[in-house]
Amino acid sequence: MNAIDIHTHVVPAQFPPYIGRHADARWPQMQETSDCRHRNVIIEGRNFRTVSEACWDVERRIEAMTQAGIARQVLSPMPELLSYWLADEDALAVGRHVNDTIAGMVARAPARFVALGMVPLQNPELAARELERLMQGGVFRGVEIGTNVNGVPVGDPRFEPFFAAAEDLGAAVFVHALHPSVQSRLVGSPKLVNFVGFPCENAFAITSLMTSGMLERYPRLRLAFSHGGGVFALILPRLMQGCRIAPEVAEKIGRSPLEHARRLYYDTLVYDAATLRFLVDTFGVRQLCVGTDFPFDIQEKAPLVPVAALGYGEAEQRLLHAENALCFLGLEG
């Protein structure tokens, strides 16, 4: 059992009371439930999500990992905790509390967990300084960021100080879908944002990093994208055709979009072996890493089954199970 799950989330068991200067109702709080194994995440006075103790309980996580055949989990914040909508100092305070929680979990089981933290990306210079502090501590391998910051795609040039620091520090960056811009176009349950909006949001983020020239300027960045990169693999041929007929697009991207795409990493969280095979065929067998979205309801509970269904040999299985993840995290060798 050596598989590494790069897509799991942490929610602290508690948050400190708000002590800032802005009286911001978006400061997260935890609320007890009648079931001692669950708590409500309260944001703006409403229950954003009811979460299980597996969000913070090391023993419960390890039990679930063993059942799923997972040797190590990469711990990252629940995306709604990234707090880009708070004042800079408030987001920094929330981030440090979440990061301390993740570091504490790693300390309790260092052979089972790897840490990705969070930084206040609404202030790219502050985010770069906080990333440097995290990386110097020796616990964190990098950070998780959202696909956009208050509606601004992560490929926007304003985030260059952060990406420059990430490349310089050798930090892994896991990009997770957040607050999709397409949510107003969906009809029906609010949960469709997760099911339909997130895959589109991932594609927007990847494209923005290409078309802004960010990937060309920082070729040593190690970036991984949630949900298999969403629908990006489907639009990639269209983007390549766009480069052939629109020189101004090709000039910004700098090289073939396929070449850029094949140096990024993606998780396997697509719930379907045929779709996973398509991603491997598109991006390459060295770019996919196991991901589950543990411990939320949408998680893939048997993540190694679709990988096994691909029918690859032992060498390819090793890549998909663990070796690609080690490369993304900068732990290879």
C-alpha positions as a LaTeX table, in Angstrom:
\begin{tabular}{lrrr}
\hline
Residue & $x$ (\AA) & $y$ (\AA) & $z$ (\AA) \\
\hline
Met1 & 0.00 & 0.00 & 0.00 \\
Asn2 & 1.86 & 3.07 & $-1.26$ \\
Ala3 & $-0.81$ & 5.24 & $-2.90$ \\
Ile4 & $-0.77$ & 8.98 & $-2.19$ \\
Asp5 & $-4.01$ & 10.98 & $-2.25$ \\
Ile6 & $-3.21$ & 14.59 & $-3.22$ \\
His7 & $-6.79$ & 15.91 & $-2.84$ \\
Thr8 & $-8.12$ & 15.83 & 0.73 \\
His9 & $-9.37$ & 18.60 & 2.97 \\
Val10 & $-9.08$ & 19.70 & 6.57 \\
Val11 & $-11.44$ & 21.77 & 8.70 \\
Pro12 & $-10.28$ & 22.65 & 12.23 \\
Ala13 & $-12.43$ & 21.38 & 15.11 \\
Gln14 & $-12.72$ & 24.97 & 16.34 \\
Phe15 & $-11.99$ & 28.54 & 15.27 \\
Pro16 & $-11.03$ & 31.33 & 17.65 \\
Pro17 & $-13.57$ & 34.10 & 18.23 \\
Tyr18 & $-13.23$ & 37.04 & 15.85 \\
Ile19 & $-10.75$ & 39.55 & 17.24 \\
Gly20 & $-10.21$ & 41.77 & 14.21 \\
Arg21 & $-11.24$ & 45.36 & 13.54 \\
His22 & $-13.82$ & 44.80 & 10.82 \\
Ala23 & $-16.65$ & 42.86 & 12.53 \\
Asp24 & $-16.79$ & 40.59 & 9.49 \\
Ala25 & $-19.55$ & 37.98 & 9.62 \\
Arg26 & $-17.63$ & 35.88 & 7.10 \\
Trp27 & $-15.18$ & 34.85 & 9.83 \\
Pro28 & $-15.77$ & 31.08 & 10.15 \\
Gln29 & $-17.05$ & 29.41 & 13.30 \\
Met30 & $-17.76$ & 25.81 & 14.28 \\
Gln31 & $-21.10$ & 24.83 & 15.82 \\
Glu32 & $-21.74$ & 21.68 & 17.81 \\
Thr33 & $-24.45$ & 19.31 & 16.60 \\
Ser34 & $-26.52$ & 16.72 & 18.42 \\
Asp35 & $-24.24$ & 14.15 & 16.81 \\
Cys36 & $-20.85$ & 14.39 & 18.48 \\
Arg37 & $-19.16$ & 13.12 & 15.30 \\
His38 & $-20.19$ & 16.14 & 13.21 \\
Arg39 & $-20.06$ & 19.94 & 13.40 \\
Asn40 & $-21.52$ & 22.77 & 11.34 \\
Val41 & $-19.24$ & 25.26 & 9.60 \\
Ile42 & $-20.95$ & 28.61 & 10.16 \\
Ile43 & $-20.15$ & 31.44 & 7.74 \\
Glu44 & $-22.19$ & 34.67 & 7.66 \\
Gly45 & $-24.52$ & 33.20 & 10.25 \\
Arg46 & $-25.49$ & 30.25 & 8.05 \\
Asn47 & $-24.46$ & 26.62 & 7.99 \\
Phe48 & $-22.14$ & 26.38 & 5.01 \\
Arg49 & $-21.55$ & 22.66 & 5.48 \\
Thr50 & $-21.94$ & 19.95 & 8.10 \\
Val51 & $-18.63$ & 18.13 & 8.33 \\
Ser52 & $-17.53$ & 14.93 & 10.03 \\
Glu53 & $-14.81$ & 14.49 & 12.61 \\
Ala54 & $-12.62$ & 13.03 & 9.86 \\
Cys55 & $-11.93$ & 16.66 & 8.92 \\
Trp56 & $-9.73$ & 17.05 & 12.01 \\
Asp57 & $-9.44$ & 13.64 & 13.70 \\
Val58 & $-6.20$ & 11.87 & 12.76 \\
Glu59 & $-7.34$ & 8.42 & 13.87 \\
Arg60 & $-10.57$ & 8.58 & 11.84 \\
Arg61 & $-8.65$ & 9.66 & 8.75 \\
Ile62 & $-6.12$ & 6.86 & 9.06 \\
Glu63 & $-8.92$ & 4.29 & 9.45 \\
Ala64 & $-10.55$ & 5.53 & 6.24 \\
Met65 & $-7.22$ & 5.65 & 4.40 \\
Thr66 & $-6.48$ & 2.04 & 5.30 \\
Gln67 & $-9.89$ & 0.93 & 4.03 \\
Ala68 & $-9.31$ & 2.75 & 0.72 \\
Gly69 & $-5.74$ & 1.50 & 0.25 \\
Ile70 & $-4.19$ & 4.95 & 0.70 \\
Ala71 & $-0.77$ & 5.16 & 2.34 \\
Arg72 & $-0.51$ & 8.97 & 2.58 \\
Gln73 & $-2.86$ & 11.91 & 2.31 \\
Val74 & $-1.96$ & 15.43 & 1.28 \\
Leu75 & $-3.85$ & 17.69 & 3.68 \\
Ser76 & $-5.17$ & 21.03 & 2.40 \\
Pro77 & $-7.84$ & 23.45 & 3.65 \\
Met78 & $-11.50$ & 23.17 & 2.77 \\
Pro79 & $-11.59$ & 25.71 & $-0.09$ \\
Glu80 & $-14.22$ & 27.92 & 1.56 \\
Leu81 & $-11.66$ & 28.60 & 4.30 \\
Leu82 & $-9.23$ & 30.27 & 1.87 \\
Ser83 & $-10.83$ & 33.58 & 2.95 \\
Tyr84 & $-9.94$ & 35.74 & $-0.04$ \\
Trp85 & $-13.01$ & 37.85 & 0.79 \\
Leu86 & $-11.71$ & 38.89 & 4.23 \\
Ala87 & $-9.46$ & 41.84 & 5.02 \\
Asp88 & $-5.81$ & 40.93 & 4.56 \\
Glu89 & $-4.97$ & 40.66 & 8.25 \\
Asp90 & $-8.11$ & 38.61 & 8.95 \\
Ala91 & $-7.36$ & 36.20 & 6.12 \\
Leu92 & $-3.82$ & 35.86 & 7.43 \\
Ala93 & $-5.17$ & 35.03 & 10.91 \\
Val94 & $-7.62$ & 32.41 & 9.59 \\
Gly95 & $-4.87$ & 30.94 & 7.43 \\
Arg96 & $-2.43$ & 30.62 & 10.28 \\
His97 & $-5.04$ & 28.88 & 12.42 \\
Val98 & $-5.82$ & 26.42 & 9.61 \\
Asn99 & $-2.13$ & 25.93 & 8.84 \\
Asp100 & $-1.37$ & 25.25 & 12.51 \\
Thr101 & $-4.14$ & 22.64 & 12.53 \\
Ile102 & $-2.68$ & 20.92 & 9.44 \\
Ala103 & 0.86 & 21.05 & 10.87 \\
Gly104 & $-0.40$ & 19.49 & 14.10 \\
Met105 & $-2.02$ & 16.63 & 12.21 \\
Val106 & 1.18 & 15.98 & 10.28 \\
Ala107 & 3.16 & 15.99 & 13.54 \\
Arg108 & 0.90 & 13.27 & 14.93 \\
Ala109 & 1.39 & 10.97 & 11.92 \\
Pro110 & 4.27 & 12.24 & 9.75 \\
Ala111 & 4.47 & 8.98 & 7.80 \\
Arg112 & 0.82 & 9.28 & 6.74 \\
Phe113 & 0.32 & 12.98 & 5.99 \\
Val114 & 1.84 & 15.75 & 3.86 \\
Ala115 & 0.92 & 19.42 & 4.37 \\
Leu116 & $-0.31$ & 22.02 & 1.90 \\
Gly117 & $-1.29$ & 25.27 & 3.58 \\
Met118 & $-3.05$ & 28.49 & 2.59 \\
Val119 & $-1.98$ & 32.10 & 2.02 \\
Pro120 & $-3.94$ & 35.39 & 1.60 \\
Leu121 & $-3.79$ & 35.54 & $-2.19$ \\
Gln122 & $-5.96$ & 38.68 & $-2.34$ \\
Asn123 & $-2.67$ & 40.40 & $-1.45$ \\
Pro124 & $-0.09$ & 38.67 & $-3.68$ \\
Glu125 & 2.94 & 40.27 & $-1.98$ \\
Leu126 & 1.70 & 39.23 & 1.46 \\
Ala127 & 0.90 & 35.77 & 0.08 \\
Ala128 & 4.46 & 35.45 & $-1.21$ \\
Arg129 & 5.89 & 36.38 & 2.19 \\
Glu130 & 3.61 & 33.94 & 3.98 \\
Leu131 & 4.50 & 31.19 & 1.52 \\
Glu132 & 8.17 & 31.80 & 2.26 \\
Arg133 & 7.47 & 31.54 & 6.01 \\
Leu134 & 5.60 & 28.27 & 5.54 \\
Met135 & 8.27 & 26.72 & 3.35 \\
Gln136 & 11.04 & 27.71 & 5.75 \\
Gly137 & 9.30 & 25.85 & 8.57 \\
Gly138 & 10.07 & 22.49 & 6.99 \\
Val139 & 6.54 & 21.03 & 7.41 \\
Phe140 & 4.71 & 22.35 & 4.35 \\
Arg141 & 5.42 & 21.25 & 0.78 \\
Gly142 & 3.38 & 24.12 & $-0.66$ \\
Val143 & $-0.15$ & 25.53 & $-0.62$ \\
Glu144 & $-3.63$ & 25.18 & $-1.99$ \\
Ile145 & $-5.12$ & 28.15 & $-3.86$ \\
Gly146 & $-8.49$ & 28.79 & $-5.48$ \\
Thr147 & $-9.10$ & 29.05 & $-9.21$ \\
Asn148 & $-10.02$ & 32.70 & $-8.80$ \\
Val149 & $-9.65$ & 35.40 & $-6.17$ \\
Asn150 & $-12.90$ & 37.30 & $-5.76$ \\
Gly151 & $-13.68$ & 36.72 & $-9.42$ \\
Val152 & $-10.18$ & 37.44 & $-10.76$ \\
Pro153 & $-8.66$ & 34.35 & $-12.45$ \\
Val154 & $-5.38$ & 33.14 & $-10.98$ \\
Gly155 & $-3.63$ & 33.71 & $-14.30$ \\
Asp156 & $-4.08$ & 37.48 & $-13.94$ \\
Pro157 & $-0.70$ & 39.28 & $-13.91$ \\
Arg158 & $-1.46$ & 40.77 & $-10.47$ \\
Phe159 & $-0.66$ & 37.36 & $-8.94$ \\
Glu160 & 2.82 & 37.24 & $-10.44$ \\
Pro161 & 4.61 & 37.93 & $-7.11$ \\
Phe162 & 3.04 & 34.81 & $-5.63$ \\
Phe163 & 3.87 & 32.53 & $-8.58$ \\
Ala164 & 7.40 & 33.92 & $-8.78$ \\
Ala165 & 7.87 & 33.06 & $-5.10$ \\
Ala166 & 6.34 & 29.61 & $-5.55$ \\
Glu167 & 8.79 & 28.79 & $-8.33$ \\
Asp168 & 11.75 & 30.20 & $-6.44$ \\
Leu169 & 10.85 & 28.31 & $-3.24$ \\
Gly170 & 10.04 & 25.06 & $-5.02$ \\
Ala171 & 6.54 & 25.07 & $-3.55$ \\
Ala172 & 3.84 & 22.73 & $-4.86$ \\
Val173 & 0.60 & 24.58 & $-5.67$ \\
Phe174 & $-2.70$ & 22.68 & $-5.71$ \\
Val175 & $-5.37$ & 24.69 & $-7.55$ \\
His176 & $-8.92$ & 23.93 & $-6.41$ \\
Ala177 & $-12.17$ & 25.11 & $-7.99$ \\
Leu178 & $-13.72$ & 27.97 & $-6.01$ \\
His179 & $-16.84$ & 30.11 & $-6.47$ \\
Pro180 & $-17.45$ & 29.34 & $-10.17$ \\
Ser181 & $-18.49$ & 32.28 & $-12.31$ \\
Val182 & $-21.05$ & 30.09 & $-14.10$ \\
Gln183 & $-23.24$ & 29.49 & $-11.05$ \\
Ser184 & $-25.83$ & 32.07 & $-12.17$ \\
Arg185 & $-26.29$ & 30.06 & $-15.39$ \\
Leu186 & $-27.39$ & 26.86 & $-13.64$ \\
Val187 & $-31.02$ & 25.89 & $-13.08$ \\
Gly188 & $-31.99$ & 23.69 & $-10.15$ \\
Ser189 & $-30.29$ & 22.61 & $-6.95$ \\
Pro190 & $-27.47$ & 24.79 & $-5.57$ \\
Lys191 & $-25.39$ & 21.60 & $-5.49$ \\
Leu192 & $-25.09$ & 21.84 & $-9.29$ \\
Val193 & $-22.39$ & 24.43 & $-8.68$ \\
Asn194 & $-20.20$ & 21.61 & $-7.38$ \\
Phe195 & $-21.24$ & 19.05 & $-9.98$ \\
Val196 & $-21.17$ & 21.26 & $-13.09$ \\
Gly197 & $-19.63$ & 24.60 & $-12.18$ \\
Phe198 & $-16.39$ & 23.31 & $-10.68$ \\
Pro199 & $-15.20$ & 21.47 & $-13.83$ \\
Cys200 & $-15.77$ & 24.59 & $-15.93$ \\
Glu201 & $-13.99$ & 26.73 & $-13.34$ \\
Asn202 & $-10.92$ & 24.52 & $-13.45$ \\
Ala203 & $-10.72$ & 24.93 & $-17.22$ \\
Phe204 & $-10.94$ & 28.71 & $-16.92$ \\
Ala205 & $-8.07$ & 28.74 & $-14.40$ \\
Ile206 & $-5.75$ & 26.57 & $-16.47$ \\
Thr207 & $-6.48$ & 28.59 & $-19.60$ \\
Ser208 & $-5.84$ & 31.86 & $-17.77$ \\
Leu209 & $-2.43$ & 30.66 & $-16.63$ \\
Met210 & $-1.57$ & 29.83 & $-20.24$ \\
Thr211 & $-2.99$ & 32.89 & $-21.99$ \\
Ser212 & $-1.47$ & 35.34 & $-19.49$ \\
Gly213 & 1.96 & 33.89 & $-20.19$ \\
Met214 & 2.35 & 32.88 & $-16.52$ \\
Leu215 & 3.29 & 29.29 & $-17.38$ \\
Glu216 & 5.78 & 30.47 & $-19.97$ \\
Arg217 & 7.45 & 32.90 & $-17.56$ \\
Tyr218 & 7.66 & 30.35 & $-14.73$ \\
Pro219 & 8.46 & 27.01 & $-16.35$ \\
Arg220 & 9.56 & 25.38 & $-13.08$ \\
Leu221 & 6.23 & 25.88 & $-11.33$ \\
Arg222 & 4.71 & 22.65 & $-10.00$ \\
Leu223 & 0.95 & 23.04 & $-10.34$ \\
Ala224 & $-1.77$ & 20.41 & $-9.85$ \\
Phe225 & $-5.46$ & 20.88 & $-10.60$ \\
Ser226 & $-8.48$ & 19.38 & $-8.89$ \\
His227 & $-11.14$ & 17.23 & $-10.56$ \\
Gly228 & $-8.89$ & 16.09 & $-13.37$ \\
Gly229 & $-8.53$ & 19.66 & $-14.57$ \\
Gly230 & $-12.28$ & 19.77 & $-15.13$ \\
Val231 & $-13.28$ & 20.11 & $-18.76$ \\
Phe232 & $-9.90$ & 21.45 & $-19.85$ \\
Ala233 & $-8.89$ & 18.25 & $-21.67$ \\
Leu234 & $-11.99$ & 18.64 & $-23.85$ \\
Ile235 & $-11.31$ & 22.24 & $-24.81$ \\
Leu236 & $-7.56$ & 21.74 & $-25.30$ \\
Pro237 & $-7.84$ & 20.81 & $-29.03$ \\
Arg238 & $-10.01$ & 23.87 & $-29.60$ \\
Leu239 & $-7.46$ & 26.07 & $-27.85$ \\
Met240 & $-4.72$ & 24.58 & $-30.02$ \\
Gln241 & $-6.76$ & 25.36 & $-33.12$ \\
Gly242 & $-7.19$ & 28.89 & $-31.78$ \\
Cys243 & $-3.41$ & 29.25 & $-31.60$ \\
Arg244 & $-3.14$ & 28.18 & $-35.24$ \\
Ile245 & $-5.62$ & 30.76 & $-36.51$ \\
Ala246 & $-5.14$ & 33.59 & $-33.97$ \\
Pro247 & $-1.46$ & 34.61 & $-33.73$ \\
Glu248 & $-2.16$ & 36.99 & $-30.84$ \\
Val249 & $-3.37$ & 34.04 & $-28.74$ \\
Ala250 & $-0.37$ & 31.89 & $-29.64$ \\
Glu251 & 2.02 & 34.75 & $-28.86$ \\
Lys252 & 0.70 & 35.10 & $-25.29$ \\
Ile253 & 0.80 & 31.36 & $-24.58$ \\
Gly254 & 4.35 & 31.10 & $-25.88$ \\
Arg255 & 4.34 & 27.47 & $-26.94$ \\
Ser256 & 1.85 & 24.73 & $-27.76$ \\
Pro257 & $-0.95$ & 24.55 & $-25.19$ \\
Leu258 & $-0.47$ & 20.79 & $-25.24$ \\
Glu259 & 3.15 & 21.20 & $-24.19$ \\
His260 & 2.09 & 23.37 & $-21.26$ \\
Ala261 & $-0.72$ & 20.97 & $-20.35$ \\
Arg262 & 1.67 & 18.03 & $-20.25$ \\
Arg263 & 3.84 & 19.58 & $-17.58$ \\
Leu264 & 0.93 & 20.26 & $-15.19$ \\
Tyr265 & $-0.47$ & 17.70 & $-12.77$ \\
Tyr266 & $-4.10$ & 16.65 & $-12.35$ \\
Asp267 & $-5.91$ & 14.47 & $-9.86$ \\
Thr268 & $-7.83$ & 11.34 & $-10.87$ \\
Leu269 & $-11.13$ & 12.52 & $-9.35$ \\
Val270 & $-13.40$ & 11.92 & $-12.35$ \\
Tyr271 & $-15.38$ & 8.89 & $-11.09$ \\
Asp272 & $-15.01$ & 6.96 & $-14.32$ \\
Ala273 & $-12.26$ & 4.74 & $-15.75$ \\
Ala274 & $-12.98$ & 5.70 & $-19.38$ \\
Thr275 & $-12.70$ & 9.40 & $-18.55$ \\
Leu276 & $-9.52$ & 8.73 & $-16.61$ \\
Arg277 & $-8.03$ & 6.90 & $-19.58$ \\
Phe278 & $-8.86$ & 9.91 & $-21.78$ \\
Leu279 & $-7.00$ & 12.17 & $-19.35$ \\
Val280 & $-3.97$ & 9.88 & $-19.31$ \\
Asp281 & $-4.00$ & 9.74 & $-23.11$ \\
Thr282 & $-4.23$ & 13.55 & $-23.28$ \\
Phe283 & $-1.85$ & 14.64 & $-20.53$ \\
Gly284 & 0.45 & 11.63 & $-20.18$ \\
Val285 & 0.73 & 8.90 & $-17.58$ \\
Arg286 & 3.25 & 10.95 & $-15.57$ \\
Gln287 & 0.84 & 13.81 & $-14.89$ \\
Leu288 & $-2.05$ & 12.11 & $-13.05$ \\
Cys289 & $-2.13$ & 11.67 & $-9.27$ \\
Val290 & $-4.72$ & 9.94 & $-7.08$ \\
Gly291 & $-7.30$ & 12.36 & $-5.61$ \\
Thr292 & $-10.47$ & 11.71 & $-3.63$ \\
Asp293 & $-11.93$ & 14.92 & $-2.07$ \\
Phe294 & $-11.88$ & 13.14 & 1.30 \\
Pro295 & $-13.82$ & 13.43 & 3.61 \\
Phe296 & $-16.75$ & 15.14 & 1.88 \\
Asp297 & $-19.86$ & 13.49 & 0.45 \\
Ile298 & $-18.64$ & 13.81 & $-3.14$ \\
Gln299 & $-15.45$ & 11.88 & $-2.41$ \\
Glu300 & $-14.29$ & 8.92 & $-4.47$ \\
Lys301 & $-14.35$ & 6.16 & $-1.85$ \\
Ala302 & $-12.53$ & 3.54 & $-3.93$ \\
Pro303 & $-9.96$ & 5.69 & $-5.78$ \\
Leu304 & $-7.69$ & 2.85 & $-6.85$ \\
Val305 & $-10.44$ & 0.96 & $-8.68$ \\
Pro306 & $-10.57$ & 3.27 & $-11.74$ \\
Val307 & $-6.77$ & 3.24 & $-11.86$ \\
Ala308 & $-6.73$ & $-0.57$ & $-11.83$ \\
Ala309 & $-9.41$ & $-0.64$ & $-14.53$ \\
Leu310 & $-6.98$ & 1.08 & $-16.93$ \\
Gly311 & $-5.13$ & $-2.23$ & $-17.16$ \\
Tyr312 & $-1.66$ & $-0.71$ & $-17.07$ \\
Gly313 & 1.46 & $-2.59$ & $-16.05$ \\
Glu314 & 3.28 & $-2.31$ & $-12.76$ \\
Ala315 & 5.46 & 0.63 & $-13.81$ \\
Glu316 & 2.50 & 2.77 & $-14.87$ \\
Gln317 & 0.58 & 1.78 & $-11.72$ \\
Arg318 & 3.48 & 2.99 & $-9.59$ \\
Leu319 & 3.46 & 6.32 & $-11.40$ \\
Leu320 & $-0.26$ & 6.84 & $-10.92$ \\
His321 & $-0.37$ & 5.57 & $-7.34$ \\
Ala322 & 2.56 & 7.49 & $-5.88$ \\
Glu323 & 5.53 & 8.49 & $-8.03$ \\
Asn324 & 3.74 & 11.33 & $-9.85$ \\
Ala325 & 2.50 & 12.69 & $-6.53$ \\
Leu326 & 6.03 & 12.60 & $-5.13$ \\
Cys327 & 7.25 & 14.61 & $-8.13$ \\
Phe328 & 4.46 & 17.17 & $-7.72$ \\
Leu329 & 5.27 & 17.54 & $-4.01$ \\
Gly330 & 8.99 & 17.77 & $-4.61$ \\
Leu331 & 9.62 & 14.58 & $-2.63$ \\
Glu332 & 10.96 & 12.37 & $-5.40$ \\
Gly333 & 14.27 & 10.63 & $-4.81$ \\
\hline
\end{tabular}
